Amino acid sequence: MIRRLEAEERLIDYIINQKQRIQELENQLACAIELARD
């Protein structure tokens, strides 16, 4: 049971990290689009 909880916590951390990476990539893409328009 404890191992399962640890695995779930690691999975949640991984998902949170991926969401943060996606947000950073979205910001970079938005900046690139703005630069391309100029």
C-alpha positions as CSV (number, residue, x, y, z in Angstrom):
1,M,0.0,0.0,0.0
2,I,2.8,2.4,0.9
3,R,4.6,1.6,-2.3
4,R,1.5,2.3,-4.3
5,L,1.1,5.7,-2.6
6,E,4.7,6.6,-3.4
7,A,4.2,5.6,-7.0
8,E,1.0,7.7,-7.2
9,E,2.9,10.7,-5.6
10,R,5.7,10.3,-8.2
11,L,3.2,10.1,-11.0
12,I,1.4,13.3,-9.7
13,D,4.8,15.1,-9.5
14,Y,5.6,14.0,-13.0
15,I,2.2,15.2,-14.4
16,I,2.7,18.6,-12.6
17,N,6.1,19.0,-14.1
18,Q,4.8,18.1,-17.6
19,K,2.1,20.7,-17.2
20,Q,4.7,23.3,-16.2
21,R,6.8,22.4,-19.2
22,I,3.8,22.7,-21.5
23,Q,3.0,26.1,-20.2
24,E,6.7,27.2,-20.7
25,L,6.5,25.9,-24.3
26,E,3.2,27.7,-24.9
27,N,4.8,30.9,-23.7
28,Q,7.8,30.4,-26.0
29,L,5.5,29.7,-28.9
30,A,3.5,32.8,-28.2
31,C,6.7,34.9,-28.1
32,A,7.8,33.3,-31.4
33,I,4.5,34.1,-33.0
34,E,4.7,37.7,-31.8
35,L,8.3,38.1,-33.2
36,A,7.2,36.5,-36.5
37,R,4.4,39.1,-36.9
38,D,6.8,42.0,-36.6
